[in-house]
Amino acid sequence: MTEQTEICFVAADVGGTKTDVGLYRHGAQPELIRAERYASAAYDGIDGVVGEFLGANAVSAAVVAAAGPVADGEIRTTNLPWRVSSSELSRRLGGAPVRLLNDLEATAFGVLALEPDRLHTLKAGTAKQGNRAILAPGTGLGQALLFWNAGEHKPQASEGGHSGFAPRDDEQIELLKFLQRRVDQVSYEHALSGPGLRNLFEFARDVLLVPLGSEMVAHLASAEDPSALIGQAAVEGKCEASRRSVELFARILLARAGDVVLSSMATGGIYLAGGILPKLWPLVRTLDLESAFVGRGPISHVLAEVPVWVVDAPKAALLGAAHVANRMVG
């Protein structure tokens, strides 16, 4: 049986750096036929990516996840100059139905479908029946909620990653002042993202005067991805400024995670997803971060029972989009 005669659909995850696209076969679970990764900046929009990926193959549906709010069948991507339109992509696909998802909404669907071995426990707790939440540092900072309703979790998109940064100690107050010299409105994304990690590194280097490793001095200026170099140096113990920036990153992330849990009563647990944290896991798992998450005075007992998981699944959003599309054609 050929791809064209089967019930097939396409799923895509649009990121500021890369776009993942997969062709799937409908079944009890979506069956991946093939997948490709594209450099987002090399294209003007998702129509060109999907058109190149599919060629002459027809599909029964498409689901596209992208960073940015979904409104009236469109997403204006946050970290990419794209306008994604469900109606325009549907016409490109010969009338096949198209659904758009916020990328963290798609990640939430994907997390619900993950095998348990794709989750690392950062903080143990009791996974109660109730709301859950997701924070995902990557090119930006994504956030989503999973509301507990009628016996299952219902993902809900959020733009909470753009919330104003709230420092929790003197060092973070100095960080806020440092970031205010760079941007007018400092959000959590300015600390909890790939570019944010570089901001934290430069704060550690220039304000805290933490020394650099010799390799960082030699390679940072020419690095294609400075944030990846900073993270790797921290994990390998080759640069004290890199380690300090990762420790600060982790403390701010856990503090923000605690805020999200309280604001949404996500007592069922919170997932930390995105492409950055799994790479930092060998170092992050050794840090004492519980006080950053739990410390909330009289309400601390609520957070003390909430589990925190690190999601080690870089294509969770694509997986979530595929599951949504599988339901559409089913």
DAQUIPE-V260491 format. One record per backbone hydrogen bond with DSSP energy under -0.5 kcal/mol. CO is the residue of the C=O (numbers start at 0). NH is the residue of the N-H. E is the energy in kcal/mol with one decimal. If there is no record, write none. Layout:
BEGIN
co=[CO;CO]
nh=[NH;NH]
e=[E;E]
END
This chain:
BEGIN
co=[1;1;5;6;7;8;9;10;11;12;12;13;16;16;17;18;19;20;21;22;22;23;24;29;30;33;35;37;37;38;39;44;45;46;47;48;49;50;53;59;60;61;62;63;64;65;66;68;68;70;72;73;74;74;79;81;81;82;83;84;85;86;87;88;89;89;90;92;96;98;100;101;102;103;104;105;106;107;108;109;110;114;115;117;119;119;122;124;125;127;130;131;132;133;134;135;136;137;139;139;141;142;143;144;145;146;146;148;151;152;153;155;157;158;159;160;162;164;168;169;170;171;172;173;174;175;176;177;178;178;183;184;185;186;187;187;190;192;193;194;195;196;197;198;199;200;201;202;202;203;210;212;213;214;215;218;219;224;225;226;227;228;229;230;231;232;232;233;238;239;240;241;242;243;244;245;246;247;248;249;250;251;252;253;254;255;256;257;258;259;260;260;264;264;265;266;268;269;270;270;271;272;273;275;275;276;276;279;279;280;282;283;286;288;289;290;293;295;296;298;298;299;300;301;302;304;306;307;307;308;308;309;309;310;312;314;315;316;317;318;319;320;321;322;323;324;325]
nh=[4;5;7;25;59;23;62;21;64;14;19;66;39;40;14;37;12;35;10;32;33;8;30;31;24;22;20;18;39;41;42;48;49;50;51;52;53;54;56;96;9;98;11;100;13;102;77;70;75;73;85;70;76;83;81;76;83;84;74;88;89;90;91;92;94;95;93;95;61;63;65;105;106;107;108;109;110;111;112;112;113;117;118;311;121;309;307;126;127;129;267;145;270;143;272;141;275;193;137;141;135;157;133;155;131;148;153;151;148;154;146;144;142;161;162;188;187;166;172;173;174;175;176;177;178;179;180;180;181;182;185;186;164;189;190;191;192;196;197;198;199;200;201;202;203;204;205;206;207;209;240;216;217;218;219;222;222;228;229;230;231;232;233;234;235;237;238;236;242;243;244;245;246;247;248;249;250;251;252;253;254;255;256;257;258;259;260;261;262;263;264;265;130;266;268;127;132;308;134;272;310;136;277;278;279;279;280;282;283;284;285;286;288;292;293;294;295;298;299;301;302;303;304;304;305;125;269;121;122;271;310;119;311;312;315;318;319;320;321;322;323;324;325;326;327;328;329]
e=[-0.8;-0.9;-1.2;-2.8;-3.6;-3.0;-1.8;-2.8;-3.0;-0.6;-2.2;-0.8;-1.5;-0.5;-1.9;-2.5;-2.8;-2.4;-2.4;-3.3;-1.3;-2.0;-2.4;-0.6;-2.8;-2.8;-2.5;-2.7;-0.7;-1.7;-1.9;-1.1;-2.9;-2.5;-2.1;-2.3;-2.8;-2.1;-2.2;-0.7;-2.1;-2.2;-2.1;-2.7;-3.6;-1.8;-1.9;-0.5;-0.6;-1.0;-2.6;-2.6;-0.8;-3.2;-2.0;-1.4;-0.5;-0.6;-2.2;-2.0;-2.1;-2.0;-1.9;-1.5;-3.1;-0.6;-1.6;-0.7;-1.9;-2.3;-2.1;-2.3;-2.1;-2.1;-1.8;-2.4;-3.0;-1.8;-0.6;-1.0;-1.2;-2.2;-1.8;-3.1;-0.7;-3.2;-2.4;-0.6;-1.5;-0.6;-2.7;-3.0;-2.8;-2.0;-2.9;-2.5;-1.3;-3.1;-3.6;-0.6;-2.5;-1.0;-2.7;-2.9;-2.3;-0.7;-3.1;-1.4;-2.9;-0.6;-2.2;-2.6;-0.6;-1.9;-1.9;-1.1;-2.2;-0.6;-1.9;-2.0;-1.8;-2.5;-2.1;-2.2;-2.7;-2.3;-0.9;-0.6;-1.7;-2.2;-0.5;-0.6;-2.1;-1.4;-1.8;-3.1;-0.9;-2.4;-1.4;-1.9;-2.4;-2.1;-2.5;-2.0;-2.6;-2.5;-3.0;-2.3;-2.0;-2.8;-1.5;-1.7;-1.6;-2.2;-2.4;-0.7;-1.1;-1.8;-2.5;-2.5;-2.4;-2.4;-2.0;-2.4;-2.4;-2.6;-0.8;-0.9;-2.2;-2.6;-2.1;-2.1;-2.5;-2.2;-2.5;-2.6;-2.2;-2.5;-2.4;-2.5;-2.1;-2.6;-2.5;-2.1;-1.8;-2.4;-2.4;-2.1;-2.6;-1.7;-0.9;-1.8;-0.5;-1.9;-1.6;-0.8;-1.4;-2.4;-2.5;-0.7;-2.7;-0.8;-0.5;-0.9;-1.1;-0.6;-0.9;-1.4;-2.8;-2.5;-1.6;-1.5;-1.0;-1.4;-3.4;-1.9;-0.8;-1.5;-1.9;-1.5;-0.9;-1.9;-0.6;-0.9;-1.4;-2.8;-1.9;-2.4;-1.9;-3.2;-0.5;-2.8;-0.6;-0.9;-1.7;-2.3;-2.5;-2.5;-2.3;-2.0;-2.1;-2.3;-2.4;-1.6;-1.7;-2.1;-1.0]
END
